[in-house]
Amino acid sequence: MYSITLLLTSLVIRGPFRLLLCRMRTRYREKIGQMFRRWSILPIYRSKKPIHAKRRYSLLTDLPCGEVRLMANSGVLPVDAVEVMRGSCALCPFPTRSSITSKGAGWQGIALESFSDIPGVAIPDHEHPTHFVNLLTRGEVKAQWTTEGRSHSATNSPGTIYLLPAGTRDRLTWSGPTTRIVLVMEQGFLSRSLENTAHLDEIALTMHWNLRDRHIQSLMLAMHADLEDGSPAGPLYGESLGLTLGLYLIRRYSTRSRNNGLQLNGGMPTARLNRVLDFINQNFAEDLRLWELAALAGMSPHYFCELFKASTGLTAYQYVLQCRIERAKRYLRNPELSVGDVGVAAGFADQSHFTKVFHRMVGVTPMKYRSQAG
């Protein structure tokens, strides 16, 4: 059924029938995608069965074909949740469930989760398989930690950040409830973000336990807000924010030279730009990925973001949203289509997300626009 639906939607079909097929395709694609994700993640995600660290991502070939292709293009392994290694088991470091997670957002190489009202805890010895950024957003506590054979203590208040490179081993305690936003970043995500580091297996970050950095804080809060809003631009916006954060960490908190060596002259070459724009215009209703667009242009994600904005005046996710809104305007002129159908056909998750984004960008609600345009 799924293959038949895809075949039909590939035809040039207009009107309500095309919108119906679009909704059918989305429904079946989501169900099948969830099925594959369960097969590939269930054995390792917070599993009670011991799993060796080197095997955490050994089920890559069980992912859907599209995700395998994206992994090959980006060179970045999937990160689905905030996890640490305790012995040979991968598990969440906190005793509470996350209230917000990027697990279904489609981000590549990064994951973000929000944990509310974490009680005072004593987290035993563990290792971080990914770069770990922990932002305290609520609560003031006395924290004690031991790493590299030394013990330390400090008072943590909102805005305190733990920046722990991959490979860090520590144990940690604090008293009193806290709310935290935690981001983990696969090592290859950093090294493949810049042109002149793409050949490196990893980039070493410096460790910080009582850090305050408003740039890190604002980027993590923006990623959190994107997840709260349901990621109206798909994974593109969140990945772009993650890339910006990764570049900032490289320049400010890595052991490599802060000069990235890139010289950006003018915009993107016309042929490459047209290739990317054509792809976006044909697929804007899908969940486009930053790594996919960068690979299409034949450059690193950082270089792509810089040159795309220099050429169009917009970031990639802004351009995608603009395409979706313009298509929605066309569909709204058809009185036979409901606002919900228009939102889904234009690439939005549901009517609520569509109405919110449309009102922000156009200045009126979809219903108001329909009445004015009618």
C-alpha positions as CSV (number, residue, x, y, z in Angstrom):
1,M,0.0,0.0,0.0
2,Y,2.8,2.4,0.9
3,S,4.6,1.8,-2.4
4,I,1.4,2.3,-4.4
5,T,0.8,5.6,-2.5
6,L,4.3,6.9,-3.2
7,L,3.9,6.0,-6.9
8,L,0.6,7.8,-7.2
9,T,1.9,10.9,-5.4
10,S,4.8,11.1,-7.8
11,L,2.4,11.9,-10.6
12,V,1.4,15.4,-11.4
13,I,-2.0,15.5,-9.7
14,R,-3.8,18.6,-8.7
15,G,-6.7,19.5,-6.4
16,P,-8.1,17.7,-3.4
17,F,-7.1,14.3,-4.6
18,R,-3.5,15.2,-4.5
19,L,-3.9,16.6,-1.0
20,L,-5.7,13.3,0.1
21,L,-2.8,11.3,-1.3
22,C,-0.3,13.6,0.5
23,R,-2.0,12.9,3.8
24,M,-2.1,9.1,3.1
25,R,1.6,9.1,2.2
26,T,2.5,11.0,5.4
27,R,0.4,8.7,7.6
28,Y,1.9,5.5,6.1
29,R,5.4,6.9,6.1
30,E,5.2,7.8,9.8
31,K,3.9,4.4,10.7
32,I,6.6,2.6,8.8
33,G,9.3,5.0,10.1
34,Q,8.2,4.3,13.7
35,M,8.3,0.6,13.1
36,F,11.9,0.8,11.8
37,R,12.9,3.1,14.6
38,R,11.6,0.6,17.1
39,W,13.6,-2.2,15.5
40,S,16.8,-0.2,15.4
41,I,16.6,1.6,18.8
42,L,14.6,-0.6,21.2
43,P,17.5,-3.0,21.9
44,I,19.8,-0.2,22.9
45,Y,17.7,2.7,24.1
46,R,17.7,2.6,27.9
47,S,18.1,-1.1,27.7
48,K,18.6,-3.2,30.8
49,K,20.7,-5.7,28.8
50,P,24.5,-5.0,28.8
51,I,25.7,-3.5,25.5
52,H,29.3,-2.8,24.7
53,A,30.0,0.8,23.9
54,K,31.4,-0.1,20.5
55,R,28.0,-1.8,19.6
56,R,25.7,1.1,20.5
57,Y,25.3,2.0,16.8
58,S,25.9,-1.4,15.3
59,L,22.2,-1.6,14.1
60,L,22.7,1.2,11.6
61,T,21.8,-1.1,8.7
62,D,18.4,-1.7,10.3
63,L,17.4,2.0,9.8
64,P,15.1,3.0,6.9
65,C,16.9,3.4,3.6
66,G,16.6,7.2,3.7
67,E,18.3,7.4,7.1
68,V,21.1,5.1,6.0
69,R,21.7,7.3,3.0
70,L,21.8,10.4,5.2
71,M,24.3,8.7,7.6
72,A,26.5,8.0,4.6
73,N,26.3,11.6,3.4
74,S,26.9,13.3,6.7
75,G,29.3,10.8,8.2
76,V,27.6,11.4,11.5
77,L,26.3,8.6,13.7
78,P,22.7,8.9,15.1
79,V,22.3,10.1,18.6
80,D,18.8,9.5,19.9
81,A,18.8,10.3,23.6
82,V,20.9,11.7,26.4
83,E,22.8,8.7,27.7
84,V,26.0,7.8,29.5
85,M,27.9,4.5,29.9
86,R,27.9,2.8,33.2
87,G,30.0,-0.3,32.8
88,S,28.8,-1.7,29.5
89,C,25.3,-0.3,29.7
90,A,24.0,2.8,28.1
91,L,21.4,4.6,30.2
92,C,19.9,8.0,31.1
93,P,22.0,9.6,33.9
94,F,18.9,11.1,35.7
95,P,16.2,9.3,37.7
96,T,13.4,11.2,35.9
97,R,11.9,11.0,32.5
98,S,12.5,13.8,30.1
99,S,9.6,16.2,29.6
100,I,10.8,17.3,26.1
101,T,13.0,15.3,23.7
102,S,14.4,15.6,20.2
103,K,14.0,11.9,19.7
104,G,11.3,12.4,17.0
105,A,12.7,15.6,15.5
106,G,15.0,13.9,13.0
107,W,18.2,15.7,14.1
108,Q,21.4,14.0,13.0
109,G,24.4,13.7,15.4
110,I,22.8,15.7,18.2
111,A,20.1,15.1,20.8
112,L,18.5,17.4,23.4
113,E,16.3,16.6,26.3
114,S,14.7,18.6,29.1
115,F,14.4,17.1,32.6
116,S,12.1,18.8,35.1
117,D,12.2,18.7,38.9
118,I,15.1,16.2,39.1
119,P,15.5,15.4,42.8
120,G,18.8,15.5,44.6
121,V,20.8,12.6,43.3
122,A,24.1,10.8,43.6
123,I,25.2,9.7,40.1
124,P,27.8,6.9,40.4
125,D,30.9,6.6,38.1
126,H,30.0,6.8,34.5
127,E,31.6,7.7,31.1
128,H,30.3,10.1,28.4
129,P,30.4,8.6,24.9
130,T,29.4,11.9,23.4
131,H,30.1,15.6,24.1
132,F,27.8,16.5,27.0
133,V,26.4,20.0,27.6
134,N,24.2,20.3,30.8
135,L,22.4,23.7,31.3
136,L,20.8,24.3,34.7
137,T,17.6,26.4,34.2
138,R,16.0,26.2,37.6
139,G,17.1,25.5,41.2
140,E,20.2,26.4,43.2
141,V,22.1,23.5,44.6
142,K,25.4,22.5,46.1
143,A,27.1,20.2,43.7
144,Q,30.1,17.9,44.2
145,W,31.9,16.0,41.5
146,T,35.0,13.8,41.1
147,T,36.8,13.5,37.8
148,E,40.4,12.7,36.8
149,G,41.1,11.6,40.4
150,R,40.2,15.0,41.9
151,S,37.1,16.1,43.8
152,H,35.5,19.6,43.5
153,S,32.4,21.4,44.8
154,A,30.5,24.5,43.8
155,T,27.1,26.2,44.2
156,N,25.2,25.8,40.9
157,S,22.4,28.3,40.1
158,P,20.4,28.9,36.9
159,G,22.7,29.5,34.0
160,T,25.4,27.1,35.2
161,I,26.7,24.8,32.4
162,Y,28.6,21.5,32.6
163,L,30.7,21.1,29.4
164,L,32.1,17.6,29.4
165,P,34.0,16.2,26.3
166,A,33.4,12.7,25.0
167,G,35.4,10.3,27.1
168,T,35.0,12.1,30.4
169,R,34.6,9.9,33.4
170,D,33.1,11.3,36.6
171,R,30.7,10.9,39.5
172,L,28.4,13.6,40.7
173,T,26.0,14.5,43.5
174,W,23.8,17.5,44.2
175,S,21.1,18.3,46.8
176,G,17.7,19.7,46.0
177,P,15.4,19.7,42.9
178,T,16.7,21.1,39.6
179,T,15.4,21.5,36.0
180,R,18.0,21.0,33.3
181,I,18.3,21.1,29.5
182,V,20.9,18.6,28.3
183,L,22.4,18.3,24.8
184,V,24.7,15.5,23.6
185,M,26.7,15.8,20.4
186,E,28.3,12.9,18.5
187,Q,32.1,13.5,18.0
188,G,31.9,13.4,14.3
189,F,29.3,16.2,14.3
190,L,31.9,18.6,15.4
191,S,34.7,17.4,13.1
192,R,32.5,17.4,10.0
193,S,31.1,20.9,10.6
194,L,34.1,22.7,9.1
195,E,35.8,22.3,5.8
196,N,39.3,22.0,7.3
197,T,38.3,19.6,10.1
198,A,36.3,17.1,8.1
199,H,39.2,14.7,7.8
200,L,39.5,14.4,11.6
201,D,37.9,11.6,13.6
202,E,37.2,13.9,16.5
203,I,37.9,17.3,18.0
204,A,38.9,17.6,21.6
205,L,37.0,20.0,23.8
206,T,38.1,21.4,27.1
207,M,36.3,20.4,30.3
208,H,34.3,22.9,32.3
209,W,32.2,22.2,35.4
210,N,31.0,25.6,36.5
211,L,30.8,27.5,33.3
212,R,28.6,30.5,32.4
213,D,28.3,31.3,28.7
214,R,25.2,33.2,27.5
215,H,25.9,32.1,23.9
216,I,25.6,28.4,24.7
217,Q,22.6,29.1,26.9
218,S,20.7,31.1,24.3
219,L,21.4,28.5,21.6
220,M,20.2,25.6,23.8
221,L,17.1,27.5,24.8
222,A,16.4,28.2,21.1
223,M,16.7,24.5,20.3
224,H,14.4,23.7,23.3
225,A,11.8,26.3,22.1
226,D,11.9,24.7,18.6
227,L,11.0,21.3,20.1
228,E,8.3,22.9,22.2
229,D,6.8,24.5,19.0
230,G,6.8,21.1,17.3
231,S,9.7,21.9,15.0
232,P,7.6,23.8,12.4
233,A,10.5,23.9,9.9
234,G,11.3,20.2,10.3
235,P,14.7,19.1,11.5
236,L,16.4,21.9,9.4
237,Y,16.2,24.6,12.1
238,G,17.2,22.5,15.0
239,E,20.2,21.1,13.1
240,S,21.2,24.6,12.1
241,L,21.2,25.7,15.7
242,G,23.1,22.7,16.7
243,L,25.7,23.4,14.0
244,T,26.0,27.0,15.2
245,L,26.6,25.7,18.8
246,G,29.1,23.2,17.5
247,L,31.1,25.9,15.7
248,Y,31.0,28.1,18.8
249,L,32.4,25.2,20.9
250,I,35.2,24.5,18.4
251,R,36.3,28.2,18.4
252,R,35.9,28.9,22.1
253,Y,36.4,25.6,23.9
254,S,38.4,23.2,21.7
255,T,42.1,22.5,21.8
256,R,42.6,23.3,18.1
257,S,43.4,26.7,16.6
258,R,40.5,29.2,16.7
259,N,41.2,30.2,13.1
260,N,39.0,28.0,10.9
261,G,40.9,29.0,7.8
262,L,37.7,29.6,5.7
263,Q,37.6,32.5,3.3
264,L,34.0,33.3,2.3
265,N,34.1,35.3,-0.9
266,G,30.7,36.2,-2.4
267,G,27.8,33.7,-2.5
268,M,27.4,30.1,-3.5
269,P,28.3,29.2,-7.1
270,T,25.2,29.6,-9.3
271,A,25.0,26.0,-10.5
272,R,25.2,24.7,-6.9
273,L,22.7,27.2,-5.6
274,N,20.2,26.4,-8.3
275,R,20.6,22.7,-7.6
276,V,19.8,23.3,-3.9
277,L,16.9,25.6,-4.6
278,D,15.4,23.2,-7.2
279,F,15.6,20.4,-4.6
280,I,14.0,22.6,-1.9
281,N,11.2,23.8,-4.2
282,Q,10.3,20.2,-5.1
283,N,10.6,18.8,-1.6
284,F,9.8,21.6,0.8
285,A,6.9,19.7,2.3
286,E,9.2,16.9,3.4
287,D,11.6,16.9,6.4
288,L,14.7,18.3,4.8
289,R,18.0,17.9,6.6
290,L,20.9,20.3,6.8
291,W,23.5,17.6,6.0
292,E,21.5,16.6,3.0
293,L,21.4,20.1,1.5
294,A,25.1,20.6,2.3
295,A,26.0,17.3,0.5
296,L,23.9,18.4,-2.4
297,A,25.9,21.6,-2.7
298,G,29.2,19.7,-2.2
299,M,30.4,21.5,0.9
300,S,30.4,21.4,4.7
301,P,27.3,22.3,6.6
302,H,29.0,25.5,8.0
303,Y,30.2,26.6,4.5
304,F,26.7,25.8,3.1
305,C,24.9,27.9,5.7
306,E,27.2,30.9,5.2
307,L,27.0,30.9,1.4
308,F,23.3,30.1,1.2
309,K,22.4,33.1,3.3
310,A,24.9,35.3,1.4
311,S,23.2,34.3,-1.9
312,T,19.5,34.4,-0.9
313,G,19.4,36.7,2.1
314,L,17.7,33.9,4.1
315,T,18.8,30.9,6.1
316,A,17.9,27.6,4.7
317,Y,15.1,27.0,7.2
318,Q,13.7,30.5,6.5
319,Y,13.7,29.7,2.8
320,V,11.9,26.4,3.5
321,L,9.3,28.1,5.7
322,Q,8.8,30.8,3.0
323,C,8.1,28.1,0.4
324,R,5.6,26.4,2.6
325,I,3.8,29.6,3.4
326,E,3.6,30.6,-0.3
327,R,2.2,27.2,-1.2
328,A,-0.3,27.4,1.7
329,K,-1.5,30.7,0.3
330,R,-2.3,29.1,-3.0
331,Y,-4.2,26.3,-1.4
332,L,-6.2,28.6,0.9
333,R,-7.8,30.1,-2.2
334,N,-9.5,26.8,-2.8
335,P,-12.7,26.9,-0.5
336,E,-13.1,23.1,-0.8
337,L,-10.0,22.5,1.3
338,S,-10.0,22.8,5.1
339,V,-7.3,24.7,6.9
340,G,-6.0,21.5,8.4
341,D,-5.7,19.9,4.9
342,V,-3.8,23.0,3.6
343,G,-1.3,22.9,6.5
344,V,-0.5,19.2,6.0
345,A,-0.2,19.6,2.2
346,A,2.2,22.5,2.8
347,G,4.4,20.5,5.1
348,F,3.3,21.4,8.6
349,A,2.8,18.8,11.3
350,D,-0.8,19.8,12.1
351,Q,-3.2,22.7,12.0
352,S,-2.0,24.2,15.2
353,H,1.6,24.5,14.0
354,F,0.4,25.8,10.6
355,T,-1.8,28.5,12.1
356,K,1.0,29.7,14.5
357,V,3.7,29.9,11.8
358,F,1.3,31.4,9.3
359,H,0.2,34.1,11.7
360,R,3.8,35.0,12.6
361,M,4.9,35.3,9.0
362,V,1.9,36.7,7.3
363,G,0.4,38.8,10.1
364,V,-3.1,37.2,10.0
365,T,-4.5,33.7,10.6
366,P,-5.1,31.3,7.7
367,M,-8.9,31.8,8.1
368,K,-8.5,35.6,8.0
369,Y,-6.3,35.4,4.9
370,R,-8.8,33.1,3.2
371,S,-11.6,35.6,3.8
372,Q,-9.5,38.5,2.6
373,A,-8.3,36.6,-0.5
374,G,-11.7,35.2,-1.4
